[in-house]
Amino acid sequence: MIVIIGAGVIGLGIAWRASQRGLPVTLVDPAPGSGASHVAAGMLTPVGELQYGEEDHLRLGIDSRDRYPAFAAELAELTGVDVGHRAEGNLSVAYDGDDLAFLREQHEFQSSLGLRTELLTGRECRRLEPMLAPSVRGGILAPDDGSVDPRKVLRALTAACAGIPVVRQRAREILVEDGRAKGVLLEDGQTLGADQVVLAAGSWSGGLSDLPVRPVKGQIIRLRSPYPFLTRATRGLVQGFSMYLVPRPDGELVIGATQEEMGFDGRVTAGGLWELLRDARALFPGVTELEFTEVTASFRPGSPDNAPILGPSAVRGLLYATGHYRNGVLLAPLTADALADVLAGGDLPEVARPFTAARFAPLESR
């Protein structure tokens, strides 16, 4: 028996792929599909959001992004749910000269890695996205990036996992005997035996292990437009502050997201929403005319290097699939395939090997 702790986009994806391999799986989660992936915007932008020193993370993200067309098509065929996969590219735009200088440096870095991107003038940016403000100085187009609707991904994965048992309780402890995972202690005091345990509990993973996973709060705004407002996911730099807007085919526009080291403080705050709307209005003045529909906050699972923690642990039979930070939705297809392969007796794919818990070995062995 395999027990997967966590039924967000990561846990559900692993459960689906593992069950396809004929493996017996049980999910443990008090509220499946209600965590960070329910709140997420759904950007698939490993190139557009590349940072210095993250070349391994870039390769992981591109690998998973490129799995999305087949992943989405398979889910649609199986469940009838269209996950809203879009591949119109990602546009990053600069509000002022300093922001443009940063994007030019980013473009040089992208080019040095052989990535397909294009440096654009302000006029060229507005040709792609006519709702942009006339003051926008320029930008970068990453044509191979895209987006999905995470709530539809969750709906599809939940339907794909319909035959898998779900224990709607919180896991209190991973049970270990003689250096091997033996199951999970539930919040009601009962135990659930297992031959293998996958920790995919997102921001709560640190409380069930020695992993250095912390919650990073993010607040997100959802608006609705009666007309096409944006064509593609757009990241904006406004006087050094980063934000993004992601359109949906049904007219929804997602604006996000704050990054707050506030622990498990899930309050939606006036200050956080004001910052998002302020920067969105600077880039897209027409955004203030759109219908306001929802504000939400949740917790990204952050690791010290903001990269995921994947694969076997120092405890036999215990696997990790957590710490995805801002990229849980992006990395869901690869994580599902990789962890299912390991559960079935295989190895992590080469692209995922830099992301095992071994890089935190001194912390993990305390």
N, C-alpha and C positions, 0 to 999 in steps of 0.2 A: 504494500500500500504506500502511496505517495501522498503526503499532506502538503498543500501549498497554503502558506499563511499570507493572506492578502488577495482580494478579488477586485483589484483595479485593472487597468489595461494590461499591466505586466502579468499579474497572477492569472487572469483569465486567458491571456494569450498562451502562457505556458501550459495551463490546464488543457486547453483545446488541442494544442500540438501534441502533448503527451498522450492524450486519449486517442488521437489518431494513430499513435504508434502501439496501441493496444495496452497501454499502461493504466492500472487502476488509480484514480485520483480522487481526492476529497479536498475541497476548498474550505478555508476557515476565515470568516470575515463577518463582523457584526452588521455591516451595511454595504454589501457588494456594489461597486460602481459609483460610490458617493464621495470618493476622495479627490486627490489632485487631478486625476484624469477627467473627472466630471466637470471641473472648473476650467481646465486648460483651453487654450486658444487653438491648438492643433497645427502649429507651424512645423513644416518639414524643411528646415533651412540650415543644414550643416555647413553649406558654403557661405550663405549670407551672414551667419552669425559666428564665423570662424574667429578665434582669438589666437594671439601669439602663444606658441608652446603647446598647442592642442592638436598637433598633427595626427597622433594616434586616435584621438577623439573624432577628428574629421573623417578619417578612414572608416571608423565604426559607423558614424552617422550617414555617410554616403552609401555604405553597404546596405544599411537598413532602409534608407529612403528609396533606394532602387528596388527593394523588395515590395514596396507598397502597391504598385499596380497589380501584381499577381495576388498579393495578400487581400486587397480590397475586392478584386474580382472573385476570388474563392469564397470570401464571406458573403458577397452578394448572391452568388449562385446557391450557397448552402442555406442562407437565412432570408433572402429577399430584401436585405437592408443595404441600401447604398450609403457608404460611409462618407460620401462627399469628397472623395479624393480629387484634388485639383493640381495641375502641373503647369500653371501659367508663369512660374518663376517667382522670385522674390526681389523686391525693389527696396534698396536702402537709400534714404534721402537725407540731405544735410540742410539744416535751417540757416546756418551762418557760415562765415569763412573758416572759423576754427573747426566746425563740424566737418566741412568739406575737406580740410587738410587731413583730418583723421581718416575720412573715407578714402582719400587718395593713397594714404599709407597702407590702409587695409587692402586696397586693390592691388598695390605693388606686391604685397605679401601673398595674396591669392594667386597672382600671376606667376610668382616665383615657384609655386607648388604645381603649376600647370593646370589650374582650375579655370573653367570657362566662365568668365565674368566680363562685363563691359562697363567702362566708366562713362557716365552720361552728363551732359550739361543740364541745367535747370529746365531749359526748353524741351529737351528730349525726355526728361522725367515727366513733364506735364503732358507731353504727347501720349505717353503711356497711361498716365493717370490724370485726366483733365481737372479733377477736383482739388489737386494740389495748389497750394498758395503760390502766387506769382513770385514771392520772395525766396522760394526754395532755390538753393545755389547749385545743386547737382546731386548725383547719386551713383549707385552701382546696381546693375541688373545681374542677378544670378539666375540664368534662365532654366536651370535644371532643378531648382528647388520648388516647393509647393506647399500644400496644406491639406488637412482633412478635418472633419467635424468629429472631435473626440467623443461627444455624446452618442453619435451614431456608431462610432467604432465600439463603444461600450455596449450599445444595444445589440449590435451584431455578434460580438463575442459572447454576450450573455445568452443569446439564442443558440449559438454554436455549442455552448457548454450546458445545454438544457438537461442532458442526461447525467451530468456530474453532480454528486452530492455536495451540498453547501451547508456547513455548520455556521449558523448565524450567531456566533459568539466571538468575543475577543480572546486571542491566545494570551495566556499569562506567562508561559514559560516553554522553552524547547527542552524536552527531556533528553538527557544524555547519560549513557551508561557505558563504562569502560571505553570512553573515547569515541562512542558512536551514538548518533541521533537515534532515539527510539520512539519519538512521538511528541505530542504537544499536550500541555496542561491547559485546559480551558478555564474561562472565568467562573464557571459554576462548580469547579473542582473536579470535574470528570477528566479523564485522560483519553486521548485519541492515539492509538498505536500506529507506528509507521516504520517502514524500512528506509524511506528517504523523506527528508523534510526540505522544502524550499521556502526560504524567507524572502517574501516579496511584499512586505508590509509598508513600503514607502517610508514616510517620515517617522513611523513608529518602529522601524526596524532596530534602531539603536537601543530601545528599551527591552528588546528580546535577545540582544547579543552584545558583544563588545565592539561592534563596528562603530566607527566615528561618523554616524549619520545623524544629521540635525534637521529640524524643520526650518524652511525658509519661506516666510509668508508672502503670498502674492494676492493682490486685489485686482479684479477684472471687471470691466463694464461691458454690458451688452446693450446695443442700440438696434433700431430697425429702420430701414430705409425703404420708401415706396418705389424707389428707382435705383438702378445700378450705381452704387457710390464708388466702389473700387473693383478693379479687375483681379488683383493679386494681393497676396500678403505683402504689407509694406512696413518696413522698420524705419523709424525716424530717429535722428539725432537732433536734439534741441538744446543748444548750449551745453553740450556734454552729457545730457541725460538721454537714455535710450528708452523708447517705447515702440509699440507696434499696433497695427490695425489689420485684422483678418476678416475678409468678407465671406459670407455664405451665399449659396445660390438662391436661398429663400429670402434674401434681403437683410438678414442679420449681419451686424458688424460688431466684432469683438475688439475691444481696446484693452491692452494690458502692457505690462503688468508691473506692479510694484515689486521690489525685492527688499524684504524687511527681516532682519534678524531679531525676531520678537518671541521666539519660542512658540508654544502652541496658543498664541493669542489670535483667535480667529475673528476678531471684530472687524467689520468694515468701517473705515474711518473717513471723515470728511476731508482730511488732509490728503489721504491717499487718492481719493477720487478726484479731488481738485487738481492734483499734479497730473494725473492722466488726461483729464479733460483740457487742462491748460495747454499741454504739449500737443495734444491731438488738434486743438483749434489753431495752434500756430502753424501747423502743416496743412490742415484741411479745414478752413474756416466754416464750410458748410456743415460740419459735424454737429454744430450747436442746434441745427434745425431738425435733427433726427429724433425719432421717438425713443425715449428711455424705457428699457424693459427689465433690466436685472443688474444687480451688483452682487458679487460673490467674492469670497476669500477662501484660500486653502493653503496647504503646506507642501512645498516641494521637498523631496528628500535630498539634501545636500551632503556631499562628502568633502573632505579637505581639498581635493583637487577638482571638485565639481564634475567628476566623471563617475560612471556607474561602477558597481561592484558586482561581478558576475562569476558564476561557477563555483567549484568546490571550495570548502573551507578547511580549516585545520581539524575539524570534527568530521569523522567519516559519516557519510550519509547526509550531511547538512550542506545544502547549496544556497548561494546567495543570488538574488536578482533584485537589487535595490540601489539606492544612491543615484538615480537617474537625473536628479536635479530638474532642469528645465526641458529635458529631452525624453521623458518617459513615453510620450506618444510617438515621437520620431523613432525611438529605438525598440518599440514594441515588436515589430515583425522579427528582427534579428534576435532579440532576447528570447522570444518564444521558441524559435527554431533551435537556437544554441542550447538553451536549458533542456529542452525536450531531448535533444541528442545526448546530452550528458546523462540525463535520467535513464535513457535507454542503453547506457553503457559506452557511449562514444566520448569523444573529446571536444573541448571547446574549439570553435573555428579559430584559425590563426589571428583574424582581425580582432577577436575578443580577448586574446590571451594577455595583453597588457593591463587588463581591468579586473584581474582576480584580487581576492582579499590579501594575497601575499604581499602586495605593496604596502599594506598596513600591518604587517606581521607583528611588530612589537606591540601594537595596540590590541590586536586580536588575541594575543596569547596571555594577556594580563590575567 
